[in-house]
Amino acid sequence: MTDPILKIEHVSYTYPEAEEPALRDVTLEIARGSFVAVLGHNGSGKSTLAKTFNGILIPTEGRVLVEGMDTADEDRLLDIRRTVGMVFQNPDNQIVASVVEDDVAFAPENLGVAPKEIRQRVDDALRAVGMYDFRLHAPHLLSGGQKQRVAIAGVLAMRPACIVLDEPTAMLDPIGRREVLATVEELRRERGMTVVLITHHMSECVDADRVIVMNGGRVALDGSPKAVFSQVETMRAEGLAVPETTELIYGLRQGGFDLPLDALSVDECADAIAAIFKKD
């Protein structure tokens, strides 16, 4: 078994002048090549946790290791940020140039990458997110989903091993959300990239390998999507909903139907319900 790409060891974090810690003794490992969704309501600590993954925030207590590099080691910070790239919820905060390809080239230029290599990286990154045909466009004329894909391309041009997306669909309409999530899934599938998705949308977690539920700065639940979402009462106690498929099956179970709570996808849910009628 390969070593985890991220190790979070007894991490706590308190913002300056805050009375209560945003993170409380969090210990996790993120496996290389996995798709992990971190779920929680506002104030749960999920975004704070994400910012510790590449040294944006340094833990008040404990440590975060990125491929064995301590994020508190300032001498390794550049290597850490080459390894773990961050995409935030507002793409306008990450787009710095007036032409799409110039924006994607910005990070590798600042890393001192050779011009020929930059050209290749920019083209590869834009193709990876389906935005190559827009390379000469002005970012401000793009849709929200397109802007977010350009922001993802800007991170990909750094060739990170892990990409952390902090609520990347929060400001998008349903079409933009689908575009971004499809891009993320393709990156994981075709490039073997480690993906950590911070979200409060249950539906965005269904295809993850693992779901981590944060509440009060602590890990409340941790497991496969089916294992986590089948704990309906626990999720409700944490102030969170479950996917609509699970909600439907849970309601039917309350009505006396013998249905599996782990029928998570729409197809699984439909098949489970159809099987009940066939028995009748």
HELIX and SHEET records of a PDB file:
HELIX    1   1 LYS A   46  THR A   52  1                                   7    
HELIX    2   2 GLU A   74  ARG A   76  5                                   3    
HELIX    3   3 LEU A   77  THR A   83  1                                   7    
HELIX    4   4 PRO A   91  ASN A   93  5                                   3    
HELIX    5   5 VAL A  100  ASN A  110  1                                  11    
HELIX    6   6 PRO A  115  ALA A  128  1                                  14    
HELIX    7   7 TYR A  132  PHE A  134  5                                   3    
HELIX    8   8 PRO A  139  LEU A  141  5                                   3    
HELIX    9   9 GLY A  144  LEU A  156  1                                  13    
HELIX   10  10 PRO A  174  ARG A  191  1                                  18    
HELIX   11  11 MET A  202  CYS A  205  5                                   4    
HELIX   12  12 PRO A  225  PHE A  229  1                                   5    
HELIX   13  13 VAL A  232  ALA A  237  1                                   6    
HELIX   14  14 GLU A  244  GLN A  254  1                                  11    
HELIX   15  15 VAL A  266  LYS A  279  1                                  14    
SHEET    1   A 4 LEU A  23  ILE A  30  0                                        
SHEET    2   A 4 LEU A   6  TYR A  13 -1                                        
SHEET    3   A 4 GLU A  61  VAL A  66 -1                                        
SHEET    4   A 4 MET A  69  ASP A  70 -1                                        
SHEET    1   B 6 VAL A  84  VAL A  87  0                                        
SHEET    2   B 6 CYS A 162  ASP A 166  1                                        
SHEET    3   B 6 THR A 194  THR A 199  1                                        
SHEET    4   B 6 PHE A  35  LEU A  39  1                                        
SHEET    5   B 6 ARG A 210  ASN A 215  1                                        
SHEET    6   B 6 ARG A 218  GLY A 223 -1                                        
END                                                                             
